């Protein structure tokens, strides 16, 4: 029998799992407890079709079902049981009623755990925020009765979990996600026998190529990333992926990436090179902010043309709170 917790118990469980360790790397318990946050969301509005995890979707396939789709002329091979005799008698031409059948959907959660995600100026790292979003999406998918799969990637390794509908599948996904997330501190992915990680801007396009080969048709794909390494090839691959699938991009960022503080001279490093920056320079701060804003605006405009929503998630606020605000704002 499935154990059901009261709202108070669920809140206490979630709060107790949010230890300081979950700000830098995430624990399996914290990812498991995200199910209580996922269950609180309701996506009943028809305007939320581009949101995370709508639950069951109407199929693009035609068939018998509960939802009337259209009335059209009879074609050879149509089920005679769907004949609309009133319209047929009135027009003197055979007409059939077509229905959109409901069926379970495959959902693929794609979570970026590269070295570029190991950054955060407040609350959590980008890698932790992406992991939380992945867990929210996975639990919401299971609650909706759909099949959940995942692709979790670091700079030089990929874990692929085929879609399946079960709690065991969720636990497997979260366990792998925890391993990838915690390996960011050591620089070694568990299964790589000591091979070090380094920022790999080409990995994002490699993942999108892989998704185009895996996805097929009518899949919901949720990609949570900071878009490190994104270029024109990334845009083309996203456009191709969206032709036969519903794609959502959760853009994970830290506010410090978009606006420099006025803190005097700061040392900035990418893990290899180091540079001193004078943040008192107003012109520098303005150019820095403009570069970030243009980057996000460009992604939104391009992807909007292909029906791909871009949802920005800051590391400074809980991701479930931000998602709730997005839903309320629809």
C-alpha angles and dihedrals in degrees: 000000000000113000113234121201125203117244089255093052091046091051092049092048092051094046092048091053092054098088124159087261089066089063093066102023127007128240126222090238091057091051090049092050090055086081090078090057092045093053092058093065122095120191100187097132114100087219090067095072089115094050130099115290109346089186116225115017134199110259122240085219118094121236148114114310145123101275118080110225109175148326116241144156117288115263129196108273097028116136107259089213087072094058114130100216096184093057091041092054093045097048097031087228125101114256130183132201113235122206133197108229123216117233137164115274133221114235122193118197112200115195126190114217100164124139090261088066092060093091134102135148097194140014101351145000119259088246091058093047090051091049091051091050091049091051092048091051093047095050092045090052092052091047089053091053096245129131117262128206132166145206113200118183140185126186094284109010138060131201115200121194116186118229115270134153110236142097088241088062091052092050092049091050093049092047092054090045091053091051093050092045096049092045089067089078093052095038090229126104107222096242096045100082097231100320105150124232124233132177106283113190092179094060094080093060090044089056092048090051089052092049091052088057094045105038105067109172140336097010125143109229121191114189118192112190146126089236092238107174094016115156140152090294089057090055093050092049092049090050091051091048092052095053094084102011140055108248128191125186118207104196108205116201142158116231089231087067090060102040131027118221120234094249103132120240114005131185112230123192138174091203092272112040124040129205133182115227127193103219092185087076103101093195090054092050091050093050091047092053093044091053092054094044092049091049093054094040092051092051092049095049095047097044093042088064088062095044093255112141117215113210114189116214120192123209090222096073133044108270093227090056091050091048091050090052091051091052093048090050094057 
